[in-house]
Each structure stands twice: as C-alpha cells, then as structure tokens.
Amino acid sequence: MSAVDPVSLTRDLIRKPSVTPADEGAMDLVQGKLEKLGFACRRMKFEDIENLYARRGTEGPNLCFAGHTDVVPTGPTGAWSSDPFAAEVVEGVVIGRGAVDMKGGIACWIAAVSQTLAEGDVPGSLSFLITGDEEGRATHGTKLVVEQLLAEGERIDACVVGEPSSLQVLGDTIKIGRRGSLNVWITVTGKQGHVAYPERGANPIPVLLDLMKRLNDRRLDEGYEAFQPSNLELTTFDVGNTATNVIPGQATGRFNIRFNPAHTGQSLMDWISEEARAAEAASGQKVEVEFLHSGDAFLTQEGPFTTAIQDAVEAELGIRPEASTTGGTSDARFIRAICPVLELGLVGQTMHQIDERVSEADLHSVTRVYRRVIQTFFDRFAPA
C-alpha cells in the first residue's frame, strides 16, 4: 500500500475550484484516494451539496476525521501572486485557495492514514466525514450527514476536525469548543410620506433604531467557563431612500450574535422576538424578524480524549497546544451530537485571504502529527 504525499494531494485538491456550493470533482478525488486505501465510501448528496462518509473497519473504536472540500471565493484574482487554483509552489510554499482552509488538512490526514496502514491495520476503525457545505449556509452538509448517521445507529467514538486551529506556530492551539452563531434581520414597515407632512406618514427608522439600540445595549453574559462573553454586533442598516424629502416606508437592520453555552439559539430568538413584539405594539408599525441560526455553542470537556491529542502534538512537535474556544463557527458544532470532537490543524493566519498559503514543511509536519494522533488514540482507547 503506497503512501500518499500530502503536498501533491494538497495541490491536486486546490486545482479543483470548489467554491461553495460547487464541487468541481474535489469529492471524487478524495473518494478515489480513500478507496485505494480500502475505505468503503458512501456519497450522501443533499440538494446540490456533495458529502462523503467513508469507513475502513467494522469494529470499535471508530476514530473519524472531518473536513470540507468547499472554499470561499478568491476575491480579485489579479491581486493574487499566481492563479488561486493553480497551486503553484514558490520557495517551498504552496499558494492557492483552500491551502490551509482546509484542503491541506484533508490531504495530511489521508497521508497519515496511508502511512499508518502501510505498517499494519489499526485495532478498530478509521472514518472520514467530508462535506462540500461548510463555507456556505451549512444546511445540506455535515448537519444532515450526522442526522443520517445517528438515525442509522452508526457509532463514531471520537472526531478530529482538520480546521486550521494553530494561531501563530504549528501545534500551539487546539479548539475544544466554538461559540454559536445567530444572524438576525429586522424589518420595520411604516408608511411612506412627505417630510413636510409627517402626520400623513409613519417613519420606520426611529422604531428600528430604538429596537436595535435596546438589543445592542443588553449585556448578554459575563462569559462561560472557557468562553469569552457573548457579543452582539450590528452589521447593517438599509433604507434604500434616495430622496431627501420622502419618509421611507420600510427600514431593515441586521446583526449577528456569537454566543457561548450560557445561551441557546432558541433562547436568543425568543428574547429578540419578544422585544420585536413590544416595539410593534408601542409604535403601531409592523416589525418582522428573520433568523438564521447556524448552530449552538459546543464544548468538549477536557479529559482523556483532549489529553491524548495534546500528548500526541507535544510528542511530535515539542509544544503542548492550548485548549481554546476562540474563533468563528465550524462543523464541529454538528458533530458534537454524535461524539466528542475537537479541531487540530495547520496555522490559519492566511485563511480566506489573498495568497492563502501553506509551507511544504508544515504539510509534512502536520502529517506526522496526525499519524501520531492515530497511534495514540488506538493505543489508549482500543480494547486490550
């Protein structure tokens, strides 16, 4: 069984321009590599999103790796030093969209698995959960795959998500939790009119401003265990009024809440809805609220699993990673429903940026770390 080269596979994956929700053959490439390694691969397509669940072995424990092949748009391609999907190597650095977020991580885990299996089978199962819907709305990707696996009784004992968790240097951080995310749109409908005759109109802007201020002024909490305080950030106000003498008929505002486990998405939606009803009753103007709840906060308590991962990183890199809950959301928020989960991956400083890049040296180093993680996991959790 020949070993997979993480650099070559990273470059091959980058060359698949899989900007959400497009796949462009990225999932076929992953599936082909896994099938050659003896994995039984199952494609799970929901709407236009390609997903893959692959497993090698039938016994427990089952260690899963989760990741995504979709990437964010490139931005202005002329600002890149090379074609963002050419995966050029310049002085030992691979440049391309998805290099660290997270095609490089997928390539490294596949390479680590290939090296592990070249020395013999593991005393249990290895699996992959790969989605093409992490950078988008995340409604037809990991969330639905997990629901399907739970309905079928599939057992996964632990999962490593290959997000670029390292902050400054490789291995300095693992993510054991992430805050939840809630996007909110509030639209107030008044009555259009002439500014000289305000009694004939109903201006929705003051109603919206007052409601948004009340929501923004509330201190949501003081933090929660390993989490920073939840925060509400106003992101836009839209009226669309180009005239100077017209009272607009409608005004819309939007904000996002990143919240820790002191709240759920539902509890926040209940609070916002109550405030909106109060504003409607007081103003006599229609107040509508739309929510996009991307997922609740998750926290994997520090224990044997997190310790095993930290020990593996320290043994390979000589640095013990900090267990952190900072950053945005990831698909770990869905995977937590089926097993303990954490994130371990490359340095994420260039993710979503022009000239996203990763060094060949880091790809080889993360492959060694992942190989040590696999070894440590089965040494500690496989039946004697």
C-alpha positions as CSV (number, residue, x, y, z in Angstrom):
1,M,0.0,0.0,0.0
2,S,1.8,3.1,-1.2
3,A,1.9,6.2,1.0
4,V,0.2,9.4,-0.1
5,D,2.2,12.6,-0.5
6,P,0.5,15.4,1.4
7,V,2.0,18.1,-0.8
8,S,0.9,16.6,-4.1
9,L,-2.6,15.8,-2.8
10,T,-3.0,19.3,-1.4
11,R,-2.1,20.8,-4.8
12,D,-4.4,18.4,-6.6
13,L,-7.3,19.4,-4.3
14,I,-6.6,23.1,-4.7
15,R,-6.8,22.7,-8.5
16,K,-10.4,21.7,-8.1
17,P,-12.1,25.2,-7.9
18,S,-14.8,24.1,-5.4
19,V,-16.1,27.4,-4.3
20,T,-19.3,26.8,-2.3
21,P,-21.6,25.1,-3.4
22,A,-19.6,23.9,-6.4
23,D,-17.7,20.6,-6.1
24,E,-15.8,20.5,-9.4
25,G,-14.5,17.0,-8.8
26,A,-13.0,17.6,-5.4
27,M,-15.0,14.9,-3.7
28,D,-14.3,12.4,-6.4
29,L,-10.6,13.0,-5.8
30,V,-10.9,12.3,-2.1
31,Q,-13.1,9.3,-2.7
32,G,-10.6,7.8,-5.2
33,K,-7.7,8.1,-2.7
34,L,-9.7,6.6,0.1
35,E,-11.0,3.7,-2.0
36,K,-7.4,2.8,-2.8
37,L,-6.7,2.7,0.9
38,G,-9.5,0.2,1.5
39,F,-12.3,2.5,2.7
40,A,-15.9,1.8,1.9
41,C,-17.1,5.1,0.5
42,R,-20.7,6.4,0.6
43,R,-21.7,9.6,-1.1
44,M,-24.5,11.5,0.6
45,K,-25.9,14.2,-1.6
46,F,-28.4,16.7,-0.2
47,E,-29.8,19.2,-2.7
48,D,-26.8,20.3,-4.7
49,I,-24.2,19.5,-2.0
50,E,-21.8,16.6,-2.2
51,N,-20.9,14.8,1.0
52,L,-18.9,11.7,1.7
53,Y,-18.8,9.3,4.6
54,A,-16.1,6.6,4.3
55,R,-15.1,3.9,6.8
56,R,-12.4,1.3,7.0
57,G,-13.1,-1.4,9.5
58,T,-16.2,-2.6,11.3
59,E,-15.1,-2.8,14.9
60,G,-14.7,0.0,17.5
61,P,-13.4,2.3,18.5
62,N,-14.1,4.4,15.4
63,L,-11.8,7.5,15.0
64,C,-13.3,9.9,12.5
65,F,-11.7,12.8,10.6
66,A,-14.0,15.6,9.4
67,G,-13.3,18.3,6.9
68,H,-14.7,20.2,4.0
69,T,-13.6,20.5,0.4
70,D,-15.5,23.7,-0.4
71,V,-13.7,27.0,-0.2
72,V,-14.6,30.7,-0.1
73,P,-14.4,32.9,-3.2
74,T,-11.0,34.1,-4.2
75,G,-11.7,37.8,-4.3
76,P,-10.0,39.8,-7.1
77,T,-7.8,37.2,-8.8
78,G,-5.5,39.9,-10.1
79,A,-4.5,40.6,-6.5
80,W,-3.0,37.1,-6.2
81,S,0.6,36.5,-6.9
82,S,-0.5,33.5,-9.0
83,D,-3.7,31.9,-10.2
84,P,-5.5,30.9,-6.9
85,F,-6.4,27.5,-8.3
86,A,-3.0,26.7,-9.9
87,A,-1.5,25.6,-6.6
88,E,2.0,27.0,-7.6
89,V,4.9,26.3,-5.3
90,V,7.2,29.3,-4.6
91,E,10.2,28.7,-2.4
92,G,8.7,25.8,-0.7
93,V,5.2,27.4,-0.2
94,V,2.0,26.2,-1.8
95,I,-0.2,29.1,-2.8
96,G,-3.9,28.6,-3.5
97,R,-7.4,29.0,-2.2
98,G,-8.0,26.2,0.3
99,A,-4.3,25.6,1.1
100,V,-5.0,25.9,4.8
101,D,-8.8,26.0,5.0
102,M,-8.8,23.2,4.6
103,K,-7.7,21.1,1.7
104,G,-4.2,20.9,3.2
105,G,-5.7,19.3,6.4
106,I,-7.6,16.7,4.4
107,A,-4.5,15.8,2.4
108,C,-2.4,15.5,5.5
109,W,-4.9,13.1,7.3
110,I,-5.2,11.0,4.2
111,A,-1.4,10.8,4.0
112,A,-1.1,10.0,7.7
113,V,-3.7,7.2,7.3
114,S,-1.8,5.8,4.3
115,Q,1.5,5.8,6.3
116,T,-0.3,4.1,9.3
117,L,-1.9,1.4,7.2
118,A,1.4,0.7,5.4
119,E,2.6,-0.7,8.7
120,G,-0.5,-2.7,9.5
121,D,-4.1,-2.3,10.4
122,V,-5.5,-0.4,13.3
123,P,-7.3,-2.2,16.2
124,G,-10.6,-0.6,15.3
125,S,-12.0,1.7,12.5
126,L,-11.0,4.8,10.7
127,S,-13.6,7.0,9.1
128,F,-13.9,10.3,7.1
129,L,-16.8,12.7,7.1
130,I,-16.2,15.2,4.3
131,T,-18.6,17.9,3.2
132,G,-18.9,20.5,0.5
133,D,-21.1,22.9,2.5
134,E,-19.0,24.3,5.4
135,E,-18.2,27.7,4.0
136,G,-21.8,28.4,2.9
137,R,-25.1,28.1,4.8
138,A,-24.1,24.7,6.1
139,T,-27.6,23.4,5.8
140,H,-27.1,20.5,3.5
141,G,-23.7,19.3,4.6
142,T,-22.3,17.9,7.9
143,K,-25.6,18.7,9.8
144,L,-27.6,16.3,7.6
145,V,-24.9,13.7,7.4
146,V,-24.7,13.5,11.2
147,E,-28.5,13.3,11.4
148,Q,-28.5,10.4,8.9
149,L,-25.7,8.5,10.7
150,L,-27.5,8.9,14.0
151,A,-30.7,7.6,12.5
152,E,-28.8,4.6,11.2
153,G,-27.1,3.9,14.5
154,E,-23.6,4.5,13.2
155,R,-21.1,4.8,16.0
156,I,-18.3,7.2,16.0
157,D,-16.2,7.3,19.2
158,A,-14.2,10.5,18.6
159,C,-13.6,13.0,15.8
160,V,-10.8,15.3,14.8
161,V,-11.8,18.2,12.6
162,G,-8.9,19.4,10.4
163,E,-9.6,23.1,10.6
164,P,-6.6,25.4,10.8
165,S,-6.6,25.7,14.6
166,S,-3.0,26.8,15.1
167,L,-2.7,30.5,15.7
168,Q,1.0,31.5,15.4
169,V,3.0,28.3,15.1
170,L,2.1,24.8,14.2
171,G,0.6,23.0,17.2
172,D,0.1,25.9,19.5
173,T,-3.7,25.5,19.7
174,I,-6.5,23.0,19.5
175,K,-10.1,24.1,19.5
176,I,-12.2,22.2,22.1
177,G,-15.2,24.5,21.6
178,R,-16.7,27.2,19.5
179,R,-19.4,29.8,20.1
180,G,-22.8,29.5,18.4
181,S,-23.9,31.9,15.7
182,L,-27.2,33.6,15.1
183,N,-27.9,36.1,12.2
184,V,-30.9,38.3,12.6
185,W,-32.8,40.6,10.1
186,I,-35.3,43.0,11.5
187,T,-37.7,44.9,9.1
188,V,-40.0,47.7,10.2
189,T,-42.7,48.7,7.8
190,G,-44.2,52.2,8.3
191,K,-45.9,54.5,5.8
192,Q,-44.2,56.5,3.1
193,G,-45.0,60.2,3.0
194,H,-43.7,63.7,2.5
195,V,-41.3,65.0,5.2
196,A,-43.3,68.3,5.4
197,Y,-46.4,66.3,6.4
198,P,-45.1,63.8,9.0
199,E,-48.6,63.3,10.3
200,R,-49.5,61.6,7.0
201,G,-46.7,59.1,7.2
202,A,-45.1,56.7,9.7
203,N,-41.3,56.8,9.8
204,P,-39.9,53.3,10.4
205,I,-36.3,54.4,11.1
206,P,-36.8,55.7,14.7
207,V,-38.6,52.5,15.5
208,L,-35.8,50.3,14.1
209,L,-33.1,52.4,15.7
210,D,-34.8,52.2,19.1
211,L,-35.3,48.5,18.9
212,M,-31.7,47.8,17.7
213,K,-30.3,50.0,20.5
214,R,-32.2,48.1,23.1
215,L,-30.9,44.8,21.8
216,N,-27.4,46.1,21.4
217,D,-27.3,47.6,24.9
218,R,-28.1,44.4,26.7
219,R,-25.0,42.7,28.2
220,L,-25.7,39.1,27.3
221,D,-23.5,37.4,29.9
222,E,-20.1,37.6,31.7
223,G,-18.6,34.6,29.9
224,Y,-18.9,30.9,30.4
225,E,-16.2,28.5,31.6
226,A,-13.6,28.6,28.8
227,F,-15.6,31.0,26.7
228,Q,-15.4,34.8,26.3
229,P,-18.6,36.8,26.8
230,S,-21.2,36.6,24.1
231,N,-21.4,39.6,21.8
232,L,-24.0,41.1,19.5
233,E,-22.6,43.1,16.5
234,L,-24.7,45.3,14.3
235,T,-23.7,44.8,10.7
236,T,-26.0,46.9,8.5
237,F,-28.9,49.4,8.3
238,D,-30.7,49.6,5.0
239,V,-33.4,52.0,3.9
240,G,-32.9,52.5,0.2
241,N,-34.2,56.0,0.2
242,T,-32.6,58.2,-2.4
243,A,-34.8,61.2,-1.9
244,T,-34.3,64.0,0.7
245,N,-38.0,64.9,1.1
246,V,-39.5,61.4,1.5
247,I,-40.3,59.5,4.7
248,P,-39.3,55.9,3.8
249,G,-41.9,53.2,4.0
250,Q,-39.5,50.5,5.3
251,A,-36.2,50.1,7.1
252,T,-34.2,46.9,7.7
253,G,-31.3,46.2,10.1
254,R,-29.1,43.2,10.6
255,F,-26.9,41.9,13.3
256,N,-25.0,38.7,14.4
257,I,-24.7,37.2,17.8
258,R,-21.8,34.9,18.7
259,F,-22.8,33.2,21.9
260,N,-21.4,30.8,24.4
261,P,-23.2,27.9,26.2
262,A,-24.9,30.3,28.5
263,H,-27.5,30.7,25.7
264,T,-29.1,28.6,23.0
265,G,-30.1,29.9,19.6
266,Q,-33.7,29.3,20.7
267,S,-33.4,31.3,23.9
268,L,-31.9,34.3,22.0
269,M,-34.6,34.1,19.3
270,D,-37.3,34.1,22.0
271,W,-35.8,37.2,23.5
272,I,-35.4,39.1,20.2
273,S,-39.0,38.1,19.2
274,E,-40.4,39.4,22.5
275,E,-38.6,42.7,22.0
276,A,-39.9,43.0,18.4
277,R,-43.5,42.4,19.5
278,A,-43.1,45.1,22.2
279,A,-41.7,47.5,19.5
280,E,-44.6,46.7,17.2
281,A,-47.2,47.3,20.0
282,A,-45.7,50.6,21.0
283,S,-45.3,52.0,17.5
284,G,-48.2,50.6,15.7
285,Q,-45.8,49.7,12.8
286,K,-45.2,46.2,11.6
287,V,-42.0,44.6,12.9
288,E,-40.8,41.4,11.2
289,V,-37.9,39.3,12.3
290,E,-36.0,36.6,10.3
291,F,-33.4,34.3,11.8
292,L,-30.6,32.2,10.5
293,H,-29.4,30.0,13.4
294,S,-26.1,28.4,12.3
295,G,-25.7,26.3,15.4
296,D,-25.3,26.4,19.1
297,A,-22.1,26.6,21.0
298,F,-20.2,23.4,21.7
299,L,-17.7,22.4,24.3
300,T,-15.7,19.2,24.6
301,Q,-14.7,18.9,28.2
302,E,-11.0,18.4,28.8
303,G,-10.4,14.8,29.6
304,P,-8.8,11.6,28.2
305,F,-9.5,12.4,24.5
306,T,-8.2,16.0,24.6
307,T,-5.2,14.9,26.7
308,A,-4.4,12.2,24.1
309,I,-4.4,14.8,21.3
310,Q,-2.3,17.2,23.3
311,D,0.2,14.5,24.2
312,A,0.5,13.5,20.5
313,V,1.2,17.0,19.4
314,E,3.7,17.5,22.2
315,A,5.5,14.3,21.4
316,E,5.8,15.2,17.7
317,L,6.4,19.0,17.8
318,G,7.7,19.6,21.3
319,I,4.9,22.1,22.0
320,R,1.8,21.5,24.1
321,P,-1.3,23.0,22.5
322,E,-3.5,25.3,24.4
323,A,-7.2,24.2,24.5
324,S,-9.1,27.1,23.1
325,T,-12.7,28.1,22.3
326,T,-11.9,31.3,20.3
327,G,-12.8,31.9,16.6
328,G,-15.8,31.5,14.4
329,T,-18.0,28.5,13.9
330,S,-17.1,25.2,12.4
331,D,-18.9,21.9,11.6
332,A,-17.8,20.6,15.0
333,R,-21.0,22.1,16.3
334,F,-22.9,19.4,14.4
335,I,-20.5,16.5,15.1
336,R,-20.7,17.0,18.8
337,A,-24.2,15.4,18.6
338,I,-22.6,12.1,17.8
339,C,-19.2,12.0,19.6
340,P,-16.5,14.1,21.4
341,V,-14.9,16.4,18.9
342,L,-12.0,18.9,18.7
343,E,-10.1,20.8,16.0
344,L,-6.5,20.3,15.1
345,G,-4.8,21.6,12.0
346,L,-2.5,24.0,10.2
347,V,-1.7,27.6,11.0
348,G,-4.7,29.6,9.9
349,Q,-3.2,33.1,9.5
350,T,-3.8,33.3,5.7
351,M,-7.2,31.5,5.5
352,H,-9.8,33.5,3.5
353,Q,-7.0,35.9,2.4
354,I,-5.4,36.8,-0.9
355,D,-2.5,34.4,-1.4
356,E,-3.7,31.8,1.1
357,R,-0.7,29.6,1.5
358,V,1.0,26.8,3.4
359,S,4.6,25.6,3.5
360,E,5.5,22.2,2.3
361,A,7.3,21.7,5.7
362,D,4.1,22.3,7.6
363,L,2.2,19.9,5.5
364,H,4.7,17.2,6.3
365,S,4.8,18.2,10.0
366,V,1.0,18.0,10.3
367,T,1.0,14.6,8.6
368,R,3.4,13.4,11.3
369,V,1.2,14.9,14.0
370,Y,-1.9,13.2,12.6
371,R,-0.1,9.9,12.3
372,R,0.9,10.2,16.0
373,V,-2.7,11.2,16.9
374,I,-4.0,8.0,15.2
375,Q,-1.4,5.9,17.0
376,T,-2.0,7.5,20.4
377,F,-5.8,7.2,20.1
378,F,-5.8,3.5,19.4
379,D,-3.0,2.8,22.0
380,R,-5.2,4.4,24.7
381,F,-8.8,3.6,23.6
382,A,-8.7,0.3,21.7
383,P,-9.6,-2.8,23.8
384,A,-6.6,-4.6,25.1
